[in-house]
């Protein structure tokens, strides 16, 4: 399980226990609420399987470490987004593929169950044109995506199953190389295929056939090169940043940004602190968190009692070893404004990695989202530009994939 508050890879991106002001001018808040706002990478489906947790109830980022629920979406003016089926990278074996497949199917069913259980507030979206009427009806928009194609194993027919379930965006790799592609952060620090594997190229063909948008986030620069060269539709980076602002393997350099834009693609800006700037080491905190994470297993079923115990331990770690050098909202905006400078408002969007390690000082959960609209207005961007950034660009890419499918 990719527990929202237990990601070992998110050690430098975890939230401090200091509340930040979320206020923006009334006119800005009203404008923000009027826009159709989509986040292209919500890891919130992990929360859906937590014992006793409900998407319909308001939770607290400093109490249970979750960042998205229906009341906070309404407060922050988030209309919805792409709800991710995330599966951690495991062994490239028949057994590993089987376990990952079963986990991913169940996670997808959790998303569908959320929608079915509350049709007054959530609605599944399958095409780009679905977003506007769902938002107009006052419901939250639920597109589905895959983060890490590892669960497909070597059976490409499974992508049809996930498409039928509702998936419209899919990545290829995650923190390590897999059967489809090289990761930007593989522990070996060496490429395996030099881009997409032969099987990865076949998967791309199937995604293009179905109208599934290819997502290059987490994959290597060479994978992005292959996708730009081979995909019949534009490519998305669902949650990434800019290398020119912070040179991290998960970020993208300006040449790749320009190549992405030239093919009609979009970079959706990430708020995962460890990718925004370097932070001062906090070894005591890291050691304590790693010990806590060690109590969890990928496939563990956590009882309510065990979860309460782990939350209490996490809160004690925050008290004893506070994160005093966490990246801020200004660090996030530095990446966004740089991307806008390089490729313009037609090729930039928002994918903050909520409930998967995202969040910065000043923007710790979705309640703070109007601050992005406010900052973009202050930077001189028009309402039309901001609407593109919040949803127009990602919906254009999805529409292009739909138009090209079957060709």
Backbone torsions as a table, in degrees:
resi	resn	phi	psi	omega
1	UNK	NA	133.6	175.4
2	UNK	-87.0	75.2	-176.9
3	UNK	-60.8	137.6	-172.2
4	UNK	-56.8	-33.0	-172.5
5	UNK	-115.1	16.6	-175.8
6	UNK	-128.2	19.3	-176.7
7	UNK	-77.0	115.1	178.6
8	UNK	-58.7	-33.3	-178.7
9	UNK	-75.8	-7.9	-176.7
10	UNK	-102.9	22.7	-173.6
11	UNK	-55.6	-37.2	-177.0
12	UNK	-92.6	1.6	-177.8
13	UNK	-114.9	11.6	-176.4
14	UNK	-79.4	156.5	-167.8
15	UNK	-85.4	138.6	175.8
16	UNK	-80.4	165.1	-177.7
17	UNK	-95.9	46.9	178.8
18	UNK	-128.7	116.8	-178.9
19	UNK	-71.8	146.9	179.9
20	UNK	-120.6	150.3	178.1
21	UNK	-65.4	138.0	-178.2
22	UNK	-113.5	3.8	-170.3
23	UNK	-68.0	142.0	169.0
24	UNK	-134.6	161.8	178.1
25	UNK	-56.6	149.0	-176.4
26	UNK	-56.2	-41.9	-179.2
27	UNK	-63.7	-37.2	179.0
28	UNK	-67.5	-43.3	179.3
29	UNK	-61.5	-41.7	179.2
30	UNK	-65.0	-41.1	176.3
31	UNK	-62.7	-45.9	-178.9
32	UNK	-58.6	-43.5	-179.4
33	UNK	-66.2	-25.5	180.0
34	UNK	-76.7	-28.7	-177.9
35	UNK	-70.3	154.4	167.2
36	UNK	-86.6	115.8	-173.9
37	UNK	-114.9	124.9	178.8
38	UNK	-128.0	138.1	171.2
39	UNK	-106.8	127.3	-172.5
40	UNK	-83.8	0.4	177.4
41	UNK	-148.5	91.2	176.8
42	UNK	-105.2	115.5	174.6
43	UNK	-88.4	13.5	-177.7
44	UNK	-58.8	-26.3	175.7
45	UNK	-53.1	-25.4	175.2
46	UNK	-62.5	-33.4	179.0
47	UNK	-67.7	-32.1	-175.0
48	UNK	-60.3	-25.7	-177.6
49	UNK	-98.5	6.7	176.7
50	UNK	-76.1	140.4	-177.8
51	UNK	-63.9	126.8	176.4
52	UNK	77.1	4.0	-176.9
53	UNK	-93.2	136.6	179.9
54	UNK	-127.5	132.9	177.7
55	UNK	-66.0	-22.3	-177.1
56	UNK	-83.0	-10.7	-178.7
57	UNK	-103.9	149.1	178.4
58	UNK	-82.9	130.0	179.8
59	UNK	-115.8	177.3	-176.8
60	UNK	-124.8	133.6	-177.6
61	UNK	-65.0	-23.2	-179.5
62	UNK	-98.8	0.5	178.0
63	UNK	-110.7	-53.2	178.4
64	UNK	-114.7	3.2	172.3
65	UNK	69.8	9.4	173.5
66	UNK	-84.8	159.7	-171.8
67	UNK	-126.7	-11.0	-176.4
68	UNK	-134.6	127.7	167.2
69	UNK	-154.0	171.4	-174.3
70	UNK	-59.8	-48.3	179.4
71	UNK	-60.5	-39.7	179.9
72	UNK	-73.2	-31.2	174.5
73	UNK	-61.6	-41.6	179.2
74	UNK	-65.5	-44.4	179.5
75	UNK	-62.5	-40.4	-177.1
76	UNK	-89.5	-0.1	177.8
77	UNK	66.9	35.0	176.2
78	UNK	-96.2	114.1	-177.6
79	UNK	-76.7	-20.7	179.1
80	UNK	152.0	-150.7	-179.2
81	UNK	161.8	-155.5	-178.4
82	UNK	-104.0	110.9	-175.3
83	UNK	-88.9	118.2	-165.7
84	UNK	-88.6	136.2	164.9
85	UNK	-90.6	97.2	-179.6
86	UNK	-100.6	134.8	174.4
87	UNK	-130.9	127.7	178.6
88	UNK	-64.1	151.5	-179.1
89	UNK	-72.5	127.4	177.2
90	UNK	-123.1	-167.2	-177.3
91	UNK	-68.6	146.8	179.5
92	UNK	-86.0	66.0	-178.1
93	UNK	-130.1	165.0	178.0
94	UNK	-57.3	-44.1	-179.8
95	UNK	-67.4	-41.5	177.6
96	UNK	-61.7	-44.2	178.5
97	UNK	-62.8	-41.0	-177.9
98	UNK	-63.5	-47.1	-179.3
99	UNK	-63.2	-41.8	-180.0
100	UNK	-66.5	-40.7	178.2
101	UNK	-58.7	-49.1	-177.7
102	UNK	-63.7	-41.3	178.7
103	UNK	-61.9	-45.9	-177.1
104	UNK	-64.9	-39.9	178.3
105	UNK	-62.7	-43.6	179.4
106	UNK	-65.6	-37.6	177.6
107	UNK	-66.0	-39.9	175.5
108	UNK	-62.2	-39.6	177.5
109	UNK	-65.8	-31.3	176.5
110	UNK	-63.1	-39.4	177.6
111	UNK	-65.2	-45.9	179.2
112	UNK	-63.8	-35.8	178.6
113	UNK	-66.9	-39.4	176.4
114	UNK	-56.0	-44.9	-178.8
115	UNK	-67.3	-46.0	-177.4
116	UNK	-66.3	-32.1	-177.2
117	UNK	-76.0	-18.6	-176.6
118	UNK	-142.6	66.1	-176.8
119	UNK	-67.3	-15.1	177.6
120	UNK	-73.8	-21.7	-174.9
121	UNK	-119.4	-19.4	-177.9
122	UNK	-130.4	144.6	176.3
123	UNK	-144.0	133.0	177.3
124	UNK	-68.1	136.0	176.8
125	UNK	-114.6	133.3	-177.2
126	UNK	-117.7	-20.2	179.7
127	UNK	-133.3	161.5	-178.8
128	UNK	-59.0	-35.9	-177.1
129	UNK	-71.0	-10.7	-177.9
130	UNK	-75.3	-24.4	-171.0
131	UNK	-61.7	-49.0	-173.8
132	UNK	-61.4	-49.6	-179.8
133	UNK	-66.0	-31.6	176.9
134	UNK	-65.5	-45.5	178.8
135	UNK	-63.7	-40.2	-179.5
136	UNK	-63.3	-28.5	178.6
137	UNK	-82.3	-0.4	178.6
138	UNK	79.4	16.7	179.3
139	UNK	-101.0	163.5	176.4
140	UNK	-90.0	139.2	-174.4
141	UNK	-87.6	127.4	-177.4
142	UNK	-120.8	91.2	163.5
143	UNK	-86.1	158.2	179.5
144	UNK	-120.0	145.6	-179.8
145	UNK	-140.1	165.7	174.2
146	UNK	-116.5	127.6	170.8
147	UNK	-108.2	112.0	-175.1
148	UNK	84.6	109.3	-179.4
149	UNK	-81.6	3.1	179.9
150	UNK	-46.6	-40.8	-178.0
151	UNK	-62.7	-15.3	177.6
152	UNK	-71.4	-13.0	-178.8
153	UNK	58.9	-132.1	176.1
154	UNK	-115.1	17.8	-179.5
155	UNK	-107.1	92.8	-175.0
156	UNK	-67.4	-15.0	177.6
157	UNK	-66.2	-17.9	179.0
158	UNK	-65.9	-24.1	178.9
159	UNK	-64.8	-29.1	175.1
160	UNK	-65.3	-41.0	178.3
161	UNK	-59.5	-47.3	-178.8
162	UNK	-68.8	-33.7	174.7
163	UNK	-61.6	-45.8	178.7
164	UNK	-62.8	-30.2	176.9
165	UNK	-69.8	-26.4	179.0
166	UNK	132.1	-1.8	-176.9
167	UNK	-67.9	130.6	-180.0
168	UNK	-126.4	-4.4	175.2
169	UNK	-137.8	139.8	176.6
170	UNK	-144.4	135.2	169.8
171	UNK	-86.3	-177.8	-177.6
172	UNK	-114.7	-57.8	-178.2
173	UNK	-119.6	174.1	175.0
174	UNK	-130.3	-123.0	-174.4
175	UNK	-74.7	-11.3	-178.4
176	UNK	-142.4	159.7	175.1
177	UNK	-57.6	147.1	172.5
178	UNK	-135.0	-160.7	-174.6
179	UNK	-74.7	-11.7	-175.1
180	UNK	-106.3	-30.9	-169.0
181	UNK	-164.2	161.8	172.3
182	UNK	-80.2	142.5	174.3
183	UNK	-92.0	152.6	176.1
184	UNK	-75.7	-14.2	-173.9
185	UNK	-127.7	26.3	179.7
186	UNK	-59.1	137.0	-178.3
187	UNK	-56.5	-26.9	-179.2
188	UNK	-69.0	-22.3	-175.8
189	UNK	59.4	20.0	177.7
190	UNK	-128.5	143.9	177.5
191	UNK	-69.6	151.4	174.5
192	UNK	-99.3	-44.2	-177.6
193	UNK	-113.7	-16.9	-171.6
194	UNK	75.8	30.2	-179.0
195	UNK	138.9	-138.3	173.7
196	UNK	-73.8	144.4	170.9
197	UNK	-77.4	168.6	173.7
198	UNK	-55.2	-39.4	178.0
199	UNK	-68.0	-35.4	177.3
200	UNK	-63.7	-36.5	177.4
201	UNK	-67.4	-35.4	176.0
202	UNK	-68.8	-38.6	176.9
203	UNK	-62.4	-41.7	177.5
204	UNK	-58.5	-42.5	177.9
205	UNK	-59.3	-42.2	179.7
206	UNK	-66.6	-39.4	177.7
207	UNK	-63.9	-43.6	176.8
208	UNK	-61.8	-39.0	179.4
209	UNK	-62.4	-40.4	-175.9
210	UNK	-83.6	-22.0	-174.3
211	UNK	91.6	27.6	175.8
212	UNK	-92.6	128.2	-177.6
213	UNK	-72.8	128.5	175.3
214	UNK	-76.5	132.3	-177.9
215	UNK	-112.4	123.4	-177.2
216	UNK	-98.0	-0.8	177.7
217	UNK	-61.1	141.4	-176.9
218	UNK	79.6	-22.2	178.9
219	UNK	-82.2	163.6	-176.8
220	UNK	-72.4	166.3	176.0
221	UNK	-59.2	-34.9	-179.5
222	UNK	-69.1	-32.7	174.1
223	UNK	-65.0	-43.4	176.8
224	UNK	-59.5	-41.3	176.6
225	UNK	-57.7	-46.3	-179.6
226	UNK	-63.2	-43.3	-179.6
227	UNK	-63.1	-41.9	179.6
228	UNK	-66.3	-32.5	-179.3
229	UNK	-79.5	-33.2	-168.8
230	UNK	-106.3	-28.1	-175.2
231	UNK	-69.8	139.1	176.5
232	UNK	-84.1	-2.3	-179.9
233	UNK	-133.4	163.6	179.1
234	UNK	-60.5	155.0	-177.3
235	UNK	-105.3	145.7	178.5
236	UNK	-113.8	143.0	164.3
237	UNK	-109.1	100.9	-168.3
238	UNK	-70.8	-24.2	179.3
239	UNK	-161.1	89.6	-176.0
240	UNK	-142.1	172.9	179.5
241	UNK	-133.8	-167.9	-172.4
242	UNK	-111.1	125.0	178.0
243	UNK	-64.2	-30.2	-179.2
244	UNK	-65.6	-24.5	178.1
245	UNK	-90.0	-42.9	176.6
246	UNK	-146.3	119.3	-174.4
247	UNK	-79.8	88.5	178.2
248	UNK	-126.6	144.7	-178.1
249	UNK	-57.1	-26.3	-179.6
250	UNK	-78.1	-9.8	-179.0
251	UNK	-97.1	167.5	-172.0
252	UNK	-118.5	136.1	-179.8
253	UNK	-80.0	169.0	-174.0
254	UNK	-64.2	-36.9	179.1
255	UNK	-62.1	-40.8	177.8
256	UNK	-69.3	-36.1	176.0
257	UNK	-59.9	-44.7	-179.8
258	UNK	-66.2	-39.0	177.9
259	UNK	-66.3	-39.5	176.8
260	UNK	-59.6	-48.5	-178.6
261	UNK	-65.0	-37.5	-178.8
262	UNK	-61.0	-27.4	178.1
263	UNK	-97.7	12.6	176.6
264	UNK	86.3	7.4	-175.8
265	UNK	-81.4	175.9	-175.0
266	UNK	-140.5	139.1	169.6
267	UNK	-101.0	125.7	177.6
268	UNK	-99.5	121.9	-167.5
269	UNK	-77.1	133.7	-176.0
270	UNK	-90.1	151.5	173.5
271	UNK	-122.6	33.0	177.7
272	UNK	-84.6	110.4	-167.1
273	UNK	-54.8	-38.5	-177.0
274	UNK	-64.9	-16.0	179.0
275	UNK	-101.3	-2.6	-177.0
276	UNK	-91.5	-40.3	175.7
277	UNK	-164.8	166.9	177.0
278	UNK	-72.7	145.8	176.2
279	UNK	-121.8	154.5	178.9
280	UNK	-66.1	138.6	178.6
281	UNK	-60.0	145.3	177.3
282	UNK	-134.6	73.3	-169.5
283	UNK	-61.3	-35.9	179.7
284	UNK	-65.0	-42.6	177.7
285	UNK	-64.4	-45.1	-178.9
286	UNK	-61.8	-42.7	179.8
287	UNK	-62.9	-43.7	-179.7
288	UNK	-65.8	-41.1	179.3
289	UNK	-66.5	-41.4	179.1
290	UNK	-62.2	-38.2	176.8
291	UNK	-63.8	-39.2	178.3
292	UNK	-66.8	-45.1	179.5
293	UNK	-61.3	-31.4	-179.7
294	UNK	-63.8	-15.1	178.3
295	UNK	-83.2	-5.3	-178.7
296	UNK	-108.9	150.0	171.9
297	UNK	-117.3	153.6	-178.3
298	UNK	-53.2	-41.9	-173.3
299	UNK	-105.9	16.5	-174.7
300	UNK	-70.6	141.4	171.4
301	UNK	-96.5	116.4	-174.1
302	UNK	-95.1	127.6	176.5
303	UNK	-75.8	159.7	176.4
304	UNK	-57.5	-37.6	-179.4
305	UNK	-66.8	-43.5	179.6
306	UNK	-65.7	-40.3	179.5
307	UNK	-63.7	-42.6	178.3
308	UNK	-60.9	-39.1	178.6
309	UNK	-64.6	-44.0	-179.0
310	UNK	-68.1	-38.4	176.6
311	UNK	-62.0	-41.6	179.0
312	UNK	-63.1	-39.8	178.4
313	UNK	-66.2	-40.9	179.4
314	UNK	-63.0	-42.7	178.6
315	UNK	-64.4	-34.5	177.3
316	UNK	-67.7	-37.5	175.9
317	UNK	-62.0	-43.1	178.0
318	UNK	-60.6	-37.4	-179.5
319	UNK	-70.5	-42.8	-175.5
320	UNK	-78.7	-37.1	-174.1
321	UNK	-131.5	69.8	-176.7
322	UNK	-62.9	148.0	175.9
323	UNK	-84.4	101.1	-172.6
324	UNK	-96.1	-1.2	-178.6
325	UNK	-132.2	49.0	-179.2
326	UNK	-82.6	137.6	175.4
327	UNK	-55.0	155.2	-171.3
328	UNK	-115.5	174.4	175.3
329	UNK	-57.1	-38.1	178.8
330	UNK	-63.6	-35.8	176.9
331	UNK	-64.4	-41.8	176.7
332	UNK	-61.4	-47.1	-177.4
333	UNK	-65.9	-27.5	176.5
334	UNK	-60.6	-40.9	177.4
335	UNK	-67.5	-45.5	-178.4
336	UNK	-63.1	-47.0	-178.0
337	UNK	-66.7	-32.1	176.0
338	UNK	-66.5	-46.8	179.0
339	UNK	-59.5	-41.5	178.3
340	UNK	-63.0	-37.5	178.2
341	UNK	-65.6	-38.1	-174.8
342	UNK	-78.7	-44.1	-172.6
343	UNK	-121.8	-5.7	175.1
344	UNK	82.1	168.8	-172.9
345	UNK	-71.2	-5.6	175.6
346	UNK	-82.9	-7.2	-172.5
347	UNK	-133.7	22.2	179.6
348	UNK	-130.6	139.1	177.5
349	UNK	-143.3	-159.9	-171.7
350	UNK	-132.6	123.3	175.9
351	UNK	-146.8	88.0	-162.3
352	UNK	-84.9	-6.3	179.3
353	UNK	68.0	38.6	176.2
354	UNK	-60.1	140.4	178.8
355	UNK	63.8	15.4	175.7
356	UNK	-134.2	18.8	179.8
357	UNK	116.8	-11.3	179.7
358	UNK	-73.2	166.4	-179.8
359	UNK	118.8	136.4	-178.3
360	UNK	-136.3	166.7	175.3
361	UNK	-60.5	124.0	-177.1
362	UNK	97.4	-12.0	175.5
363	UNK	-152.2	80.2	-171.3
364	UNK	-98.6	-19.2	172.4
365	UNK	-152.0	-175.5	-171.4
366	UNK	-70.5	-13.2	176.8
367	UNK	-59.5	-29.2	-174.8
368	UNK	-85.5	2.4	-173.3
369	UNK	-59.4	-32.1	177.3
370	UNK	-57.4	-20.3	178.4
371	UNK	-63.0	-31.2	178.0
372	UNK	-66.6	-46.5	177.7
373	UNK	-58.8	-43.4	179.0
374	UNK	-60.7	-45.6	-178.8
375	UNK	-65.4	-37.1	179.1
376	UNK	-68.5	-39.2	175.4
377	UNK	-62.2	-43.8	179.5
378	UNK	-64.1	-28.0	179.3
379	UNK	-82.1	-2.4	174.6
380	UNK	99.1	8.9	179.9
381	UNK	-84.7	143.8	-175.4
382	UNK	-82.1	168.2	175.8
383	UNK	-58.5	-40.4	179.2
384	UNK	-63.1	-42.0	177.2
385	UNK	-60.4	-45.5	-174.8
386	UNK	-67.7	-35.1	175.7
387	UNK	-64.2	-38.6	175.6
388	UNK	-61.5	-44.6	-177.3
389	UNK	-64.4	-40.7	-176.2
390	UNK	-75.8	-28.9	179.8
391	UNK	-161.5	-27.4	-174.1
392	UNK	-59.2	-39.6	-176.4
393	UNK	-70.7	-45.8	-179.4
394	UNK	-66.3	-35.2	178.0
395	UNK	-69.9	-33.9	175.3
396	UNK	-62.4	-43.1	178.6
397	UNK	-63.9	-41.2	178.0
398	UNK	-64.4	-41.5	178.7
399	UNK	-63.4	-37.2	177.7
400	UNK	-65.0	-39.0	177.3
401	UNK	-65.2	-40.0	178.1
402	UNK	-62.9	-42.7	-175.6
403	UNK	-67.1	-28.2	-175.4
404	UNK	-94.3	-7.6	-173.0
405	UNK	-65.8	146.1	179.7
406	UNK	82.2	-1.7	-177.1
407	UNK	-94.5	NA	NA
